[in-house]
């Protein structure tokens, strides 16, 4: 009410909603939407916190779920396949446990798992492992300052730029980080909410009982422990499976073409 969530639709076929990563990041899934467009009607939107969508409001997990449902309503889609990348994949799982009736199926793409803490601590450790001493010192000092409320969006993006190559199997050949914007206030609002849901067991107590088609993917060079993906993909009633790993955290960037197959 009183604001807008802005997005884009293209393609022909079954309805697919894409949820980008972050949290608090600008949308970067136009190439993936284009890759899927020959086989699906693909909608993607800028999550709350950054223009052209509303820049204020609730950016907790609950708020993001409400916005996703509002987008489905605005599109006139009673049900859709929902595909999420990274943080967006984690959001897909929350949408599934709260509104399974809106899901034709879900694809969780190289995201934090459903069990505490989803592999988040190991992810951070693994990303930092191969930094130089100077890089590690700067990133650690900055993240401490960010958590204390003294960070800036520009510095947070610079920290991500330092870590970016280490999301790829070979950091020396990693594609450049796309031009991104960051809603730092929203980023810092979403993460505590994610942690609260881990503590409450929101996902790992409900997901196993769902009866919707589901795919949980991980990349073969992921920095998140494979066990977290395997646990998340444990089949409830035969309805969920883990598909073979892809090559990188963002394979449509490094190897465009085969993902939709």
C-alpha positions as CSV (number, residue, x, y, z in Angstrom):
1,X,0.0,0.0,0.0
2,X,1.3,3.4,-1.0
3,X,4.4,2.1,-2.8
4,X,5.6,0.1,-5.7
5,X,7.7,-3.0,-6.3
6,X,9.1,-2.7,-9.9
7,X,10.0,-5.6,-12.1
8,X,10.3,-7.0,-15.6
9,X,8.6,-9.8,-17.5
10,X,9.6,-11.6,-20.7
11,X,9.4,-15.0,-22.3
12,X,6.7,-17.5,-23.2
13,X,5.7,-20.6,-21.2
14,X,5.0,-21.6,-17.6
15,X,5.2,-18.8,-15.1
16,X,8.6,-18.4,-13.3
17,X,9.4,-15.9,-10.6
18,X,13.2,-15.1,-10.1
19,X,14.5,-13.9,-6.8
20,X,17.9,-12.3,-6.8
21,X,20.5,-12.6,-4.1
22,X,21.8,-10.2,-1.5
23,X,20.1,-9.4,0.8
24,X,19.9,-5.7,0.0
25,X,21.5,-6.1,-3.5
26,X,20.4,-4.6,-6.8
27,X,18.8,-7.1,-9.2
28,X,21.4,-8.8,-11.5
29,X,19.4,-11.6,-13.1
30,X,18.6,-10.2,-16.5
31,X,20.9,-12.6,-18.2
32,X,19.4,-15.6,-16.4
33,X,15.9,-14.4,-17.3
34,X,17.0,-14.1,-20.9
35,X,18.4,-17.7,-20.8
36,X,15.1,-19.0,-19.4
37,X,12.8,-16.9,-21.7
38,X,12.5,-19.5,-24.5
39,X,10.9,-22.0,-22.1
40,X,9.1,-19.9,-19.5
41,X,7.4,-16.6,-18.8
42,X,9.9,-15.1,-16.5
43,X,9.3,-12.3,-14.0
44,X,12.0,-10.7,-11.9
45,X,11.9,-7.6,-9.7
46,X,14.0,-5.3,-7.7
47,X,13.6,-6.3,-4.0
48,X,12.5,-3.6,-1.6
49,X,15.2,-1.2,-0.5
50,X,16.6,0.1,-3.9
51,X,15.2,2.1,-6.8
52,X,13.2,1.6,-8.9
53,X,11.3,-0.2,-6.2
54,X,10.3,1.4,-2.9
55,X,13.4,2.2,-0.8
56,X,11.8,2.0,2.7
57,X,9.8,-0.5,4.7
58,X,10.1,-4.0,6.1
59,X,13.2,-5.9,4.9
60,X,12.9,-8.7,7.4
61,X,12.4,-12.2,6.0
62,X,8.7,-11.8,6.6
63,X,8.6,-8.5,4.7
64,X,10.4,-10.0,1.7
65,X,7.9,-12.9,1.7
66,X,5.0,-10.4,1.7
67,X,6.5,-8.5,-1.2
68,X,7.0,-11.8,-3.2
69,X,3.4,-12.7,-2.7
70,X,2.3,-9.2,-3.7
71,X,4.3,-9.5,-7.0
72,X,2.6,-12.9,-7.7
73,X,-0.8,-11.2,-7.1
74,X,0.1,-8.3,-9.3
75,X,1.1,-10.6,-12.1
76,X,-2.2,-12.5,-11.7
77,X,-0.3,-15.8,-11.1
78,X,-2.1,-18.0,-8.6
79,X,0.9,-20.4,-8.7
80,X,4.4,-20.2,-10.2
81,X,7.7,-21.9,-10.3
82,X,10.0,-19.8,-8.0
83,X,13.7,-19.8,-8.6
84,X,16.1,-18.1,-6.2
85,X,19.8,-17.5,-6.3
86,X,22.0,-17.2,-3.2
87,X,20.0,-15.2,-0.7
88,X,17.1,-15.4,-3.1
89,X,17.2,-19.2,-2.9
90,X,16.9,-18.9,0.9
91,X,14.0,-16.6,0.4
92,X,12.3,-19.2,-1.9
93,X,12.4,-21.7,1.0
94,X,10.7,-19.2,3.3
95,X,8.1,-18.5,0.6
96,X,7.5,-22.3,0.3
97,X,6.9,-22.9,4.0
98,X,4.5,-20.0,4.4
99,X,2.7,-20.1,1.0
100,X,3.1,-23.5,-0.5
101,X,-0.2,-23.1,-2.3
102,X,1.4,-20.4,-4.5
103,X,4.2,-22.7,-5.7
104,X,4.2,-24.9,-8.8
105,X,7.7,-25.8,-7.6
106,X,10.9,-24.3,-6.3
107,X,14.5,-24.2,-7.3
108,X,17.0,-23.3,-4.6
109,X,20.2,-22.3,-6.4
110,X,23.5,-22.3,-4.4
111,X,21.9,-20.8,-1.3
112,X,22.3,-21.0,2.4
113,X,20.8,-24.3,3.6
114,X,17.8,-24.8,5.7
115,X,19.5,-26.0,8.9
116,X,21.3,-23.7,11.3
117,X,23.3,-21.9,10.3
118,X,22.9,-23.0,6.7
119,X,26.6,-23.2,6.2
120,X,27.0,-19.4,6.7
121,X,29.9,-19.6,9.1
122,X,31.8,-22.0,7.0
123,X,31.1,-20.0,3.9
124,X,32.7,-16.9,5.5
125,X,35.7,-18.9,6.6
126,X,36.2,-20.5,3.2
127,X,35.9,-17.2,1.3
128,X,38.5,-15.6,3.6
129,X,41.0,-18.5,3.4
130,X,42.9,-17.5,0.3
131,X,42.9,-13.7,0.8
132,X,46.2,-12.0,1.3
133,X,47.1,-10.9,4.8
134,X,46.3,-7.3,4.0
135,X,43.0,-8.2,2.4
136,X,41.9,-10.4,5.3
137,X,42.8,-7.7,7.8
138,X,40.9,-5.0,6.0
139,X,37.8,-7.2,5.4
140,X,37.7,-8.4,9.0
141,X,38.1,-4.9,10.4
142,X,35.5,-3.5,8.0
143,X,32.9,-6.2,8.8
144,X,33.3,-5.5,12.5
145,X,32.7,-1.8,11.9
146,X,29.8,-2.6,9.6
147,X,28.1,-4.8,12.2
148,X,28.6,-2.0,14.8
149,X,26.7,0.4,12.5
150,X,29.7,2.3,11.1
151,X,29.8,0.9,7.6
152,X,28.8,2.5,4.2
153,X,27.3,0.9,1.1
154,X,30.4,1.8,-0.9
155,X,32.8,0.1,1.6
156,X,30.5,-3.0,1.8
157,X,30.6,-3.3,-2.0
158,X,34.4,-3.0,-1.9
159,X,34.5,-5.8,0.7
160,X,32.4,-7.9,-1.6
161,X,34.6,-7.0,-4.5
162,X,37.6,-8.4,-2.6
163,X,35.8,-11.7,-1.9
164,X,34.1,-12.0,-5.3
165,X,36.7,-14.0,-7.1
166,X,36.7,-16.6,-4.3
167,X,33.1,-17.6,-5.1
168,X,34.5,-19.1,-8.3
169,X,36.4,-22.4,-8.8
170,X,39.5,-20.5,-10.1
171,X,39.7,-17.0,-8.6
172,X,42.3,-16.0,-11.2
173,X,39.8,-16.5,-14.0
174,X,36.7,-15.2,-12.2
175,X,34.5,-12.9,-14.2
176,X,34.5,-9.3,-12.9
177,X,31.8,-8.5,-10.3
178,X,28.8,-6.9,-12.0
179,X,28.0,-3.3,-11.3
180,X,25.9,-3.6,-8.1
181,X,24.1,-1.2,-5.7
182,X,23.6,-2.0,-2.0
183,X,20.9,-1.1,0.5
184,X,23.1,-1.4,3.5
185,X,20.3,-0.6,6.0
186,X,18.1,-3.4,4.4
187,X,21.0,-5.8,4.4
188,X,21.6,-5.3,8.1
189,X,17.8,-5.6,8.7
190,X,17.5,-8.9,6.9
191,X,20.4,-10.9,8.3
192,X,19.3,-10.8,12.0
193,X,15.9,-12.0,10.8
194,X,17.5,-14.9,8.9
195,X,19.4,-15.8,12.1
196,X,16.2,-15.7,14.2
197,X,14.5,-18.1,11.8
198,X,17.5,-20.4,12.1
199,X,17.2,-20.4,15.8
200,X,13.5,-21.0,15.6
201,X,13.9,-23.9,13.2
202,X,11.4,-22.3,10.8
203,X,12.7,-24.1,7.7
204,X,14.1,-27.4,8.9
205,X,10.8,-28.2,10.8
206,X,8.4,-27.4,7.9
207,X,10.3,-28.1,4.6
208,X,10.4,-31.9,5.1
209,X,6.6,-32.0,5.1
210,X,6.0,-30.1,1.9
211,X,4.7,-31.9,-1.2
212,X,5.8,-29.6,-3.9
213,X,8.4,-30.3,-6.7
214,X,11.7,-29.0,-5.6
215,X,15.3,-28.9,-6.8
216,X,18.2,-27.9,-4.6
217,X,21.4,-27.2,-6.5
218,X,24.9,-26.4,-5.4
219,X,28.0,-25.6,-7.5
220,X,30.9,-28.0,-7.5
221,X,33.2,-25.3,-6.3
222,X,30.9,-23.9,-3.7
223,X,32.3,-22.5,-0.5
224,X,29.3,-23.7,1.5
225,X,29.7,-27.2,2.9
226,X,28.1,-29.9,0.7
227,X,26.5,-31.5,3.8
228,X,24.3,-28.4,4.3
229,X,23.0,-28.7,0.7
230,X,22.5,-32.4,1.1
231,X,20.5,-32.0,4.3
232,X,18.4,-29.3,2.7
233,X,17.7,-31.6,-0.2
234,X,16.7,-34.6,1.9
235,X,13.6,-35.9,0.2
236,X,10.2,-35.3,1.9
237,X,7.8,-37.8,0.5
238,X,10.1,-38.1,-2.5
239,X,9.4,-34.6,-3.5
240,X,12.8,-33.0,-3.4
241,X,16.1,-33.9,-4.9
242,X,19.6,-32.5,-5.3
243,X,20.6,-32.2,-9.0
244,X,24.2,-32.5,-10.2
245,X,26.4,-29.5,-9.2
246,X,27.0,-26.7,-11.6
247,X,30.3,-25.0,-12.2
248,X,30.2,-21.8,-10.3
249,X,28.1,-19.6,-8.0
250,X,26.8,-17.8,-11.1
251,X,27.1,-20.3,-14.0
252,X,24.9,-18.3,-16.4
253,X,27.7,-15.7,-16.3
254,X,30.7,-18.1,-16.7
255,X,29.0,-20.7,-18.9
256,X,25.9,-19.2,-20.5
257,X,23.5,-21.5,-22.3
258,X,23.0,-24.9,-20.7
259,X,21.4,-23.9,-17.4
260,X,17.8,-24.1,-18.6
261,X,18.3,-27.7,-19.8
